[in-house]
Amino acid sequence: MSLDDLHLNLRNLTQDDYPQLKQLMDAVYDDIGGAWPQHTIDRLIQEFPDGQIAIEDDERLVGVALTVRVDYDEFSNPHQYDDLVGNREIILNDPEGDAMYGLDVLIHPDYRGYRLGRRLYEARKELCRSLNLRAILAGGRIPNYHEYPDLSPTEYIDQVARKEIHDPILSFQLANDFQVKRLLRKYLPEDEKSQGYATLLEWNNILYEPAERVLENRPTQVRVGAVQWQMRECASVESVLQQVEYFVDAISSYQSDFAVFPELFNAPLMGLQDRATQQDQLAAIRYLAGFTEHFKNEISRMAVSYNINIIAGSMIEVGEDDRLYNVSYLCHRDGDVEKQSKLHITPQERREWVIEGGDELRVFDTDAGRVGILICYDVEFPELGRLLADQDMDILFVPFWTDTKNGYLRVRHCAQARAIENECYVVLCGSVGNVPSIRNLDIQYAQSSVFTPSDFAFPHDAVLSETTPNTEMVIFSDLDLTRLTVVRAEGSVTNLKDRRKDLFDLRWRDWSWKSGARQEES
């Protein structure tokens, strides 16, 4: 399947989806009776619409999670699947229930490997939190149990938990923070593969508050993982991508919303040429640009597969005009890819590599806030940060690459100023290491950091986190977006509100004429 054609959308199931749902359930549950009848699904959607979650790809149903509300005390004790079903195969939803019960999770076979099941589970958890319910319960089949006739059900479950045996359902549920509470006997007697057994699984909502103590306002948290990347000699393209995927995997395992890489992080690929060939720097940088499309596609695949948005540092792109641009790609976890070009080109980039500056500046809507990207030198021009702030930016990502400490400090101090003056978070992500065999990669200096506005709701020095200088590592930061709303409205100072627009203003010029799009003024 081509990633270019992948456009995932998470939404609630509707009654119009039944034909596709039936086809999906018949394929996945062919061993236990196939799909529910239409009136069962229609009733479920009517009674608990938020609990019926679907993933579609260009209107094609590719994943579904069906859920009901139940009484925790009743269904956290031994029960059978039939206890959830009334007359005429009507699912017994309890509108006053204090827990959710996971009925089914189905993924189309063509879409397995993209971790869509995990995405559905995370949506369920978020719904559980938003409804302030106590837990999510589920009766989990153990479909590989029939392959181990010498094991008791308890022994089988223990070996799956120790990863000595893989079970397609239980292993997945354990990986998604569900705990086995007890063994259920005769849960689905017709389930021959599970021998009628199931596990009672539970995920506890640690934010649950009894009704009399519900918090009216819960902060919106965004977790960011930034890679302070070490430049190193590489043997192949695959070895660099393997290192990228290692970090993406690690960062996503901490439930991060963003993974961030530095500017030109794949520059060591120029070392695949011999030293003599590298002397022609224009040829060397065009050689590097030849890997960009492959890297973009692979990182987009990782974003979807690991369910994380990726700021893919920056890479050299050959534009439609055959000129070179330094471009950062935002790879969304729904499969979309957007880009921001570097606008201001350093003298070294212009002199050695003949790189051109882009002419568009954007704020990107993501499922974890509105973000902007300024590549290295661009953050030293305050007008850009202010233009982004005027478009309600929450987080500014700054992938950078500097060789010396004074160069790094220019970027750092300017980035911290952007956080203060624009009342936003700034994530600064750079590279380290020495690669003497590659020209212009001899040395690097970096201390990646996350900056905040400077006010009482934030750290006293306006530095949320930072790395050890010149050491390859990852930093994680939880960004509270509601604090930005508060500081912008009620902070000790309110920079954005207090600007003297009667004295000055700032605007972005219309450069669409460069592509022939702007109409001549009459």
C-alpha positions in Angstrom: 0.0 0.0 0.0 1.4 3.4 -1.0 1.8 5.9 1.9 0.9 8.7 -0.6 -2.6 7.2 -0.8 -3.0 6.7 3.0 -5.4 9.3 4.6 -6.6 8.0 8.0 -9.5 9.5 9.8 -10.6 8.6 13.4 -14.4 9.1 13.9 -17.5 7.6 15.3 -19.3 4.8 13.6 -22.6 5.5 11.9 -25.5 3.4 10.8 -24.5 3.9 7.2 -21.3 2.0 7.9 -23.0 -1.3 8.5 -22.4 -2.9 5.0 -18.7 -2.3 5.4 -18.8 -3.3 9.0 -20.6 -6.6 8.2 -18.0 -7.4 5.6 -15.2 -6.7 8.0 -16.7 -8.7 10.9 -17.5 -11.7 8.7 -13.9 -11.8 7.6 -12.4 -11.5 11.1 -14.9 -13.5 13.0 -15.5 -16.3 10.6 -14.8 -18.9 13.3 -17.4 -17.6 15.8 -20.4 -16.6 13.7 -19.3 -13.5 11.8 -21.1 -10.1 12.1 -23.7 -8.9 14.4 -27.1 -8.3 12.7 -27.8 -4.7 11.6 -30.4 -4.0 14.3 -27.8 -4.9 17.0 -25.3 -2.3 15.6 -28.0 0.3 15.0 -29.1 0.0 18.6 -25.6 0.2 19.9 -24.9 3.4 17.9 -28.2 5.0 19.2 -27.5 4.2 22.8 -23.8 4.9 23.1 -22.6 6.7 19.9 -19.3 8.0 21.4 -18.2 4.4 22.2 -18.4 3.1 18.6 -15.1 4.2 17.1 -14.0 3.8 13.5 -10.9 4.4 11.4 -11.4 5.1 7.7 -9.0 5.5 4.9 -10.7 7.6 2.1 -14.1 6.4 3.3 -13.1 2.8 3.4 -13.7 1.3 6.9 -10.4 -0.3 8.0 -10.7 -0.4 11.8 -13.6 -0.6 14.4 -13.9 -0.7 18.2 -17.4 -1.5 19.7 -18.0 -0.5 23.3 -20.8 -0.4 25.9 -21.2 1.1 29.3 -21.6 -1.3 32.2 -21.7 -1.5 36.0 -18.1 -2.1 37.2 -19.1 -4.2 40.2 -21.1 -6.6 38.1 -18.7 -7.1 35.2 -15.4 -7.0 37.1 -16.6 -10.4 38.5 -17.0 -13.7 36.6 -19.4 -13.5 33.7 -20.1 -14.8 30.2 -20.4 -12.9 27.0 -24.1 -13.7 26.9 -24.5 -11.5 30.0 -24.0 -8.6 27.7 -26.7 -9.7 25.3 -30.4 -9.4 25.7 -33.4 -10.6 23.6 -33.0 -10.4 19.8 -29.2 -10.0 20.1 -29.5 -6.5 21.7 -26.3 -5.4 23.5 -27.2 -4.4 27.1 -25.8 -0.9 27.4 -26.2 0.7 30.9 -26.3 4.5 30.4 -25.5 5.0 34.1 -22.7 2.5 34.1 -19.4 3.6 35.7 -17.2 1.6 33.4 -16.7 0.8 29.7 -16.7 -2.7 28.3 -14.8 -3.5 25.1 -16.8 -5.7 22.9 -14.8 -6.0 19.7 -11.8 -4.5 18.0 -11.4 -5.3 14.3 -8.6 -4.3 11.8 -8.8 -4.9 8.1 -6.1 -7.5 7.1 -4.7 -5.0 4.5 -4.0 -2.5 7.3 -2.3 -4.6 9.9 1.1 -3.5 10.8 0.2 0.2 11.1 -0.8 -0.2 14.8 -4.4 0.9 14.2 -5.5 -1.3 17.0 -3.4 0.6 19.4 -4.9 3.8 18.0 -8.4 2.5 18.7 -7.4 1.5 22.2 -6.0 4.9 22.9 -9.3 6.5 21.7 -11.2 4.3 24.1 -8.9 5.4 26.9 -9.3 9.0 26.1 -13.1 8.6 26.0 -13.0 6.8 29.4 -11.1 9.7 30.8 -13.3 12.4 29.3 -16.4 10.6 30.7 -14.7 10.2 34.1 -15.4 6.5 34.1 -13.7 4.1 36.5 -12.2 1.6 34.1 -12.3 -0.3 30.8 -13.1 -4.0 31.1 -12.9 -6.6 28.4 -13.3 -10.3 28.0 -10.3 -11.3 25.9 -10.2 -14.5 23.7 -7.1 -16.6 23.7 -7.3 -17.9 20.1 -3.9 -19.7 20.1 -4.6 -21.7 23.2 -5.8 -24.7 21.1 -2.2 -25.1 19.9 -0.9 -25.9 23.4 -3.0 -28.9 24.6 -0.5 -29.7 27.4 -0.9 -26.3 29.1 -3.7 -25.3 31.5 -5.3 -22.0 30.7 -3.5 -20.4 33.6 -0.1 -21.7 32.4 -0.8 -20.5 28.9 -1.7 -17.0 30.2 1.4 -16.9 32.3 3.6 -17.8 29.3 2.0 -15.2 27.1 2.6 -12.6 29.8 6.3 -13.7 29.9 6.4 -13.4 26.1 7.3 -17.1 25.8 4.1 -17.5 23.7 2.5 -15.0 21.4 -1.3 -14.7 21.4 -2.7 -12.2 18.8 -5.3 -10.9 21.2 -3.9 -11.3 24.7 -0.3 -10.2 23.8 -1.8 -7.1 22.2 -4.0 -6.3 25.2 -1.1 -6.7 27.6 1.0 -4.4 25.5 -1.7 -1.7 25.8 -1.6 -1.6 29.6 -4.5 -4.0 30.3 -4.1 -6.3 33.3 -5.5 -9.8 33.5 -7.8 -9.9 36.5 -9.1 -13.4 36.3 -9.8 -16.4 34.1 -13.3 -16.6 32.6 -14.8 -20.1 31.9 -17.3 -20.8 29.2 -17.1 -17.1 28.2 -17.8 -18.0 24.5 -18.5 -21.8 24.5 -18.5 -21.8 20.6 -15.0 -20.4 20.6 -13.1 -23.6 19.8 -9.7 -22.0 19.4 -9.9 -20.6 22.9 -11.6 -23.7 24.3 -14.3 -21.5 25.6 -11.9 -19.6 27.9 -11.2 -15.9 28.1 -9.3 -13.5 30.2 -11.0 -10.7 32.1 -8.9 -7.6 31.4 -9.0 -4.3 33.0 -7.5 -0.9 32.3 -7.8 1.5 35.3 -8.5 5.2 34.7 -6.0 6.7 37.2 -7.7 10.1 36.7 -11.1 8.8 37.8 -12.8 11.0 40.4 -16.0 10.2 42.1 -18.9 12.4 40.9 -18.7 14.7 44.0 -15.0 15.5 43.3 -14.9 15.8 39.5 -12.4 18.4 38.4 -14.1 20.8 36.0 -11.0 21.7 34.0 -8.4 19.1 33.1 -5.2 20.4 31.4 -4.4 19.4 27.9 -1.0 17.7 27.9 1.3 17.3 24.8 4.3 15.1 25.2 7.4 15.8 23.0 10.5 13.7 22.6 13.5 15.4 21.0 16.5 13.5 19.7 19.9 15.1 20.3 21.3 13.2 17.3 24.9 12.1 17.0 26.4 12.6 13.6 28.5 9.5 12.8 30.0 7.8 9.8 27.4 5.4 8.2 27.8 2.3 6.0 24.5 2.6 4.2 21.2 4.4 3.9 19.5 1.5 5.8 21.8 2.0 8.8 20.7 5.6 9.2 17.0 4.8 8.8 17.4 2.0 11.3 18.8 4.5 13.8 15.9 6.9 13.1 13.4 4.1 13.7 15.1 3.1 16.9 14.5 6.6 18.3 10.9 6.8 16.9 10.1 3.5 18.5 11.6 4.5 21.9 9.9 7.9 21.9 6.5 6.5 20.9 6.7 3.9 23.7 6.5 6.8 26.1 3.2 7.9 24.5 4.7 11.0 23.0 2.8 13.1 20.5 5.9 14.4 18.7 9.3 13.0 17.9 11.8 15.7 16.8 15.1 15.4 14.8 17.7 18.0 14.1 18.6 20.0 10.9 20.3 17.9 8.2 20.5 14.9 10.4 21.2 12.6 7.4 24.1 14.7 6.2 26.6 11.8 7.0 25.3 10.1 3.9 27.6 12.4 1.9 30.4 10.1 3.3 29.2 7.3 1.1 31.2 9.0 -1.5 35.0 9.0 -1.3 36.8 12.0 0.1 38.0 13.2 -3.3 34.5 13.2 -4.7 33.3 15.2 -1.8 35.6 18.1 -2.7 32.9 19.3 -5.1 30.5 20.5 -2.5 27.7 21.3 -4.9 27.8 17.8 -6.3 28.0 16.4 -2.8 24.9 18.2 -1.5 23.0 17.2 -4.6 24.0 13.6 -4.0 22.6 14.0 -0.5 19.3 15.4 -1.9 18.9 12.2 -3.9 18.0 10.3 -0.6 15.4 12.8 0.5 12.3 11.3 -1.1 13.1 7.8 0.3 13.7 9.3 3.8 10.5 11.2 3.7 8.5 8.2 2.7 10.1 6.0 5.3 9.7 8.5 8.1 6.0 9.0 7.1 5.6 5.2 7.4 7.1 5.3 10.9 4.7 8.2 11.9 1.7 6.0 10.9 3.1 2.8 12.3 4.2 4.2 15.6 1.2 6.6 15.9 3.3 9.7 16.5 3.8 13.0 14.7 7.4 13.4 13.5 9.3 16.6 12.9 11.8 15.1 10.4 14.6 17.6 11.2 15.4 19.0 7.8 16.8 17.5 4.5 17.9 18.9 1.2 15.2 19.0 -1.5 15.5 19.6 -5.2 12.7 22.0 -6.1 10.6 22.0 -9.2 12.9 24.8 -10.4 15.9 22.4 -10.0 17.2 24.6 -7.1 18.2 23.3 -3.7 16.1 24.0 -0.6 16.6 23.1 3.1 13.2 21.6 4.1 11.7 20.3 7.2 8.9 17.7 6.9 6.0 17.3 9.3 4.9 13.7 9.1 1.5 13.4 10.7 0.5 10.1 12.3 -2.6 10.0 10.0 -0.4 9.7 6.9 -0.3 13.4 5.8 3.0 15.1 5.1 3.5 18.8 5.2 6.7 20.9 4.8 8.4 24.1 5.9 11.4 25.4 3.9 14.2 27.3 5.6 13.7 31.0 4.7 17.0 32.6 5.7 20.1 30.9 4.3 23.5 31.2 6.1 26.5 32.5 4.2 28.1 29.1 4.4 25.0 27.3 2.9 24.8 29.9 0.1 28.6 29.8 -0.6 29.3 26.1 -0.4 26.0 24.5 -1.4 24.1 27.2 -3.3 20.9 26.7 -1.3 17.9 28.9 -1.9 15.5 30.3 0.8 11.9 29.3 0.6 9.1 31.9 0.5 6.2 30.4 2.5 5.6 30.4 6.3 2.9 28.3 7.8 1.3 27.2 11.1 0.3 23.5 10.9 -2.8 22.0 12.6 -2.0 18.8 14.3 -4.0 16.5 16.7 -1.7 17.9 19.5 -1.9 21.6 18.9 -1.0 24.2 16.3 2.7 24.2 15.5 5.3 26.1 13.6 8.8 25.2 12.3 11.7 27.5 12.0 15.0 25.9 10.8 18.1 27.0 12.7 19.0 30.5 11.4 15.4 31.4 10.8 14.8 31.6 14.6 17.2 34.5 14.7 14.7 36.7 12.8 12.0 37.6 15.3 9.5 38.7 12.7 8.9 35.0 11.7 8.0 33.9 15.3 5.6 36.8 15.6 3.9 36.0 12.3 3.4 32.5 13.5 2.1 33.7 16.9 -0.5 35.8 15.1 -1.8 32.5 13.7 -2.3 31.1 17.2 0.8 28.8 17.3 1.2 26.7 20.5 4.6 25.0 19.9 7.5 26.2 17.8 10.0 23.5 16.7 13.5 24.6 15.9 15.7 21.9 14.3 19.3 23.2 14.2 22.8 22.4 13.3 25.7 24.5 14.7 29.4 23.8 14.8 30.7 26.0 17.6 29.4 27.1 20.9 29.0 30.8 19.9 26.9 29.7 16.9 24.8 27.5 19.2 24.3 30.3 21.7 23.0 32.6 18.9 20.3 30.0 18.2 19.6 29.3 21.8 19.2 32.8 23.0 17.0 33.8 20.1 14.8 30.7 20.6 14.3 31.5 24.2 13.4 35.1 23.3 10.8 33.7 20.8 9.2 31.7 23.6 8.9 34.7 25.9 7.8 37.3 23.4 5.3 35.0 21.7 4.0 33.2 24.8 4.6 29.7 23.3 6.7 26.6 23.8 9.9 26.3 21.8 11.6 23.0 21.2 15.2 23.3 20.2 16.8 20.1 18.7 20.3 19.8 17.5 23.1 17.4 16.6 26.4 16.5 18.1 29.5 14.5 17.3 32.6 14.9 15.1 32.9 13.4 11.6 36.4 14.4 10.3 36.1 12.3 7.1 33.2 14.5 5.8 33.8 18.1 4.8 31.6 20.6 6.8 30.8 17.9 9.4 34.0 18.1 11.3 32.5 19.3 14.6 29.1 20.0 16.1 27.9 21.7 19.3 24.4 21.3 20.8 22.4 21.4 24.0 18.8 20.7 22.9 16.2 22.4 25.1 12.6 23.1 25.6 11.7 26.7 26.5 8.6 28.2 28.0 7.1 31.7 28.6 8.7 33.3 31.7 5.9 33.5 34.2 4.7 31.9 37.4 3.0 28.9 35.7 6.4 27.8 34.2 9.9 27.0 35.5 11.6 29.9 37.1 14.3 30.0 34.4 11.8 29.4 31.6 13.7 26.2 30.7 11.4 23.1 30.9 14.1 20.6 30.1 17.5 20.4 28.4 20.1 17.8 27.4 23.7 17.3 28.5 25.8 19.2 26.0 27.4 17.2 23.2 25.9 13.9 24.2 23.5 11.8 22.1 20.3 11.4 24.1 16.5 12.0 24.1 14.7 14.5 26.3 11.0 14.3 27.0 8.8 17.2 28.0 5.1 17.5 28.8 3.7 20.7 27.5 0.5 22.0 29.1 -1.3 24.0 26.5 -3.9 25.3 28.9 -1.1 27.3 30.6 -0.5 29.1 27.4 -4.1 30.2 27.3 -3.9 31.4 30.9 -0.6 33.3 30.5 -1.8 35.0 27.3 -4.9 36.3 29.0 -3.9 36.7 32.6 -0.1 36.6 32.8 2.1 39.0 34.7 2.7 40.6 31.4 0.8 39.9 28.2 3.1 40.5 25.3 0.8 39.6 22.5 -2.1 41.6 23.9 -0.1 44.7 24.8 1.5 45.4 21.4 1.1 49.0 20.2 -0.6 48.2 16.9 -1.4 51.9 16.7 2.3 52.5 16.2 3.5 49.5 14.1 2.3 46.4 12.4 3.7 43.3 10.7 2.5 41.6 7.6 3.6 38.8 5.2 4.1 39.9 1.6 2.2 38.0 -1.1 4.8 36.1 -3.1 2.3 34.0 -5.1 3.3 36.0 -8.2 6.5 33.9 -8.3 4.4 30.9 -9.3 2.2 33.0 -11.6 -0.8 32.7 -9.3 -1.3 36.4 -8.3 -3.6 38.4 -10.6 -2.4 41.7 -11.9 -4.0 44.6 -10.1 -6.5 46.5 -12.3 
